[in-house]
Amino acid sequence: MLESFAIGAQAILNPLCLLNILFGVTLGIVFGAIPGLSATMALALFLPITYSMDPVAGIVLLVSLYIGGISGGLISAILTRIPGTPSSVATCFDGYPLTAKGEGPKALGVGIVFSFIGTIMSTVVLIFMAPWLAKIAIKFGAYEYFSIAVFSLTMMAGLSGKSIVKGLISGFMGCIFATVGMDSIGSVKRYTFGNVQLASGFNILPVLVGLFAISEILITAEKAKHTKEMEIVKVDIKNIKGFGFTWEEFIGQKWNMLISGLIGTGIGILPGIGGGIANVLTYGVIKNRSKYPEKFGTGIIDGIVASETSNNAAIGGALVPLLALGIPGDTVTAMLLGGLTIQGISPGPLMFTENVDIVYAIFLTMIIGSVAMLLIEFYGLRWFAALLNIPKHYLLPGIFLFCVIGAFGIGNRIFDVWTVLLFGALGYAFHKMDIPASPFILGFIIGPLMETNLRRGLMFSQGDFTPFLTEPISALFLSAALISVVLNALRIKRAKVTSKVNMDI
Amino acid sequence: MTIYVNKKNKNKKEMDFDSIRLLLFWANENIEGRNKDLMNGQIFKKYKGLITGIVIALFAIAYLIGSLFIKRTKFVSIGADFMPKIYGTVLLLLAACQVYQGFLEAKQFVTATEKNEVKQKDTKNVLLTFILIVSYVALMELLGFVVSSMIFLFLMSLLLTPKNMKHNYIVTIIFSVILPLGAYLFFRKIMHLSLPIGIIFGK
């Protein structure tokens, strides 16, 4: 292991990579902090830039953007009560009340420090778990991969929205759009309508940019004429000692921190869900086990600790299935997968023998990046807060410009830019119909994986489906998929009943 | 048992009435056209789940029909049309669930009070934005990246400016000139990424 770390260190300890870490973390924080921009978008916009870099430098940049992007959301959550990204929704609950009490610096300090701790905790888990999982996964065949794909899809579909049907619709729509182009086994053209450009299918980048960035612009346009200016509380950190909170307060949070970190990492590891769900869920858990649950929401640091530790812990967790199995844990890791594939590296168990430098470069980037995040985010708070003032009517058109550059850059063809628009329209339609967009992305990536392995498996067994059910690991994942659908359906039903009861009262 | 059946029948009747009401409403609306925006919002909200289900179902059917035209090869036992057929069928089933849920939702729908309902959504602005984006991409093939971006940025930021904010044209012009030029220089010269030059300026 030490040897592997040495290889990783050799790969990233050069000016370009270190600069990329600083640049990535800073820009990630900016994207995280500004509501409407997210870590996913940051990666989508910078993916094209990594084409021309060498693989290690490119991946280092993307991972740094990820770390900064997830943490940056806390700035706007605490200062304006608008979460910068879905990952910091629960940070608003206690962060803003603290700011309202005049303890803004403390809230920010706690958020930043525990973001850092969350990242480090999950990195440790990642470093030990990923190689171990890869060792098991190397024996996986078509049956196992198919079942894992099904499991990931149902997990994501079930947890990403209020309706499991809509989540599944979104996921399967993703699979469907991924079937456009030549099929992976027989190279038969499907749904190309005679169009040459469609033969290679839709590229993941324009699909993602369209679904997330363009639909965001359209949603803003919907409300643009009536938006009021955001009120940003001014926070002065000049006279603050340390990070704004005392050592006793820190020690008081040790159990919250540990539990939040573990839940966050665990949720990250589960394929299909990430920080967006981790923070809200952990907030609930920490509130329930607290001795003073009634104080939550009034501005206590416990709430911020829960939310910020867990959302950053999900980063390391999400990287476990990505690196060990080649299955992305959430939309951001889906982008990372894209970034690796472009460089000719296919994530999965083989990475641990063939691309040791990249794997350990990612581990080291997580550590260096989180230290950079801690320092940059805290000492640059004033500037990040000032960025929240950038008017949306300049910001979004500007972002769109970069979307176009990125989309065009993939293959030097306008076709990809049109793809962005197509999926932008689709994303807006999804928004109108309350269909969550993230299962779509996962379906889009996992669909082909599912298809290839199912067909390969069926060919292997000569059309017999039973091996999928009798192979132990495959059976385990398929039943887990079934259980997750049933449990989620029950959960949603129960939630509906309670909300009805509440309404009656 | 009989009660159960009766209840079920009653529900069904109500559903039927609902769909008739929807049709009647549309007819009525076209004749009178009063309170159009507000009522449109209401009716869309009420039948949102249902409309969603129907749209998805239509898509699934079209996709399934499309799967019939996929060429079959003999050398692969499980053909390329295998998966699309599964996806299409599953999506159709899901759409059916959604239609059913939509019915239930529409039946339970409580007409919101008017004050809550006027939620300042600007469909016209969305449409204009989308048209602008489409014409931008179309123009790019003709005018190239830099020129078309300048026009686009200027118009787009005008479109997105909130009503209560005074627009500063000078800032907008500077913004829409500098950004495309800067982006062009950065990506073209430093990152070596190619950008559309356009037919007019090309060669």
Chai-1 contact restraints between the chains, C-beta under 6 A:
chainA,res_idxA,chainB,res_idxB,connection_type,confidence,min_distance_angstrom,max_distance_angstrom,comment,restraint_id
A,I49,B,M191,contact,1.0,0.0,6.0,A-B,restraint_1
A,S52,B,M191,contact,1.0,0.0,6.0,A-B,restraint_2
A,S52,B,H192,contact,1.0,0.0,6.0,A-B,restraint_3
A,V165,B,L94,contact,1.0,0.0,6.0,A-B,restraint_4
A,V165,B,C97,contact,1.0,0.0,6.0,A-B,restraint_5
A,V165,B,Q98,contact,1.0,0.0,6.0,A-B,restraint_6
A,L168,B,L94,contact,1.0,0.0,6.0,A-B,restraint_7
A,I169,B,I56,contact,1.0,0.0,6.0,A-B,restraint_8
A,I169,B,L94,contact,1.0,0.0,6.0,A-B,restraint_9
A,F172,B,Y87,contact,1.0,0.0,6.0,A-B,restraint_10
A,F172,B,V90,contact,1.0,0.0,6.0,A-B,restraint_11
A,F172,B,L91,contact,1.0,0.0,6.0,A-B,restraint_12
A,C175,B,Y87,contact,1.0,0.0,6.0,A-B,restraint_13
A,I176,B,Y63,contact,1.0,0.0,6.0,A-B,restraint_14
A,I176,B,Y87,contact,1.0,0.0,6.0,A-B,restraint_15
A,T179,B,P84,contact,1.0,0.0,6.0,A-B,restraint_16
A,D183,B,A80,contact,1.0,0.0,6.0,A-B,restraint_17
A,G186,B,T73,contact,1.0,0.0,6.0,A-B,restraint_18
A,G186,B,V76,contact,1.0,0.0,6.0,A-B,restraint_19
A,G186,B,A80,contact,1.0,0.0,6.0,A-B,restraint_20
A,V188,B,K71,contact,1.0,0.0,6.0,A-B,restraint_21
A,V188,B,A80,contact,1.0,0.0,6.0,A-B,restraint_22
A,R190,B,I70,contact,1.0,0.0,6.0,A-B,restraint_23
A,R190,B,A80,contact,1.0,0.0,6.0,A-B,restraint_24
A,Y191,B,G66,contact,1.0,0.0,6.0,A-B,restraint_25
A,L218,B,V126,contact,1.0,0.0,6.0,A-B,restraint_26
A,L218,B,T129,contact,1.0,0.0,6.0,A-B,restraint_27
A,A221,B,N125,contact,1.0,0.0,6.0,A-B,restraint_28
A,A221,B,V126,contact,1.0,0.0,6.0,A-B,restraint_29
A,A221,B,T129,contact,1.0,0.0,6.0,A-B,restraint_30
A,E222,B,K121,contact,1.0,0.0,6.0,A-B,restraint_31
A,E222,B,D122,contact,1.0,0.0,6.0,A-B,restraint_32
A,E222,B,V126,contact,1.0,0.0,6.0,A-B,restraint_33
A,A224,B,L160,contact,1.0,0.0,6.0,A-B,restraint_34
A,K225,B,D122,contact,1.0,0.0,6.0,A-B,restraint_35
A,K225,B,K163,contact,1.0,0.0,6.0,A-B,restraint_36
A,H226,B,Q120,contact,1.0,0.0,6.0,A-B,restraint_37
A,T227,B,P162,contact,1.0,0.0,6.0,A-B,restraint_38
A,H393,B,S157,contact,1.0,0.0,6.0,A-B,restraint_39
A,H393,B,L160,contact,1.0,0.0,6.0,A-B,restraint_40
A,H393,B,T161,contact,1.0,0.0,6.0,A-B,restraint_41
A,Y394,B,S157,contact,1.0,0.0,6.0,A-B,restraint_42
A,Y394,B,F175,contact,1.0,0.0,6.0,A-B,restraint_43
A,P397,B,L153,contact,1.0,0.0,6.0,A-B,restraint_44
A,P397,B,M156,contact,1.0,0.0,6.0,A-B,restraint_45
A,P397,B,S157,contact,1.0,0.0,6.0,A-B,restraint_46
A,G398,B,L179,contact,1.0,0.0,6.0,A-B,restraint_47
A,L401,B,S149,contact,1.0,0.0,6.0,A-B,restraint_48
A,I405,B,F187,contact,1.0,0.0,6.0,A-B,restraint_49
A,G409,B,L193,contact,1.0,0.0,6.0,A-B,restraint_50
A,N412,B,S194,contact,1.0,0.0,6.0,A-B,restraint_51
A,I414,B,E141,contact,1.0,0.0,6.0,A-B,restraint_52
A,V417,B,V137,contact,1.0,0.0,6.0,A-B,restraint_53
A,M433,B,T52,contact,1.0,0.0,6.0,A-B,restraint_54
A,E451,B,M83,contact,1.0,0.0,6.0,A-B,restraint_55
A,R455,B,I78,contact,1.0,0.0,6.0,A-B,restraint_56
A,L458,B,I78,contact,1.0,0.0,6.0,A-B,restraint_57
A,M459,B,S77,contact,1.0,0.0,6.0,A-B,restraint_58
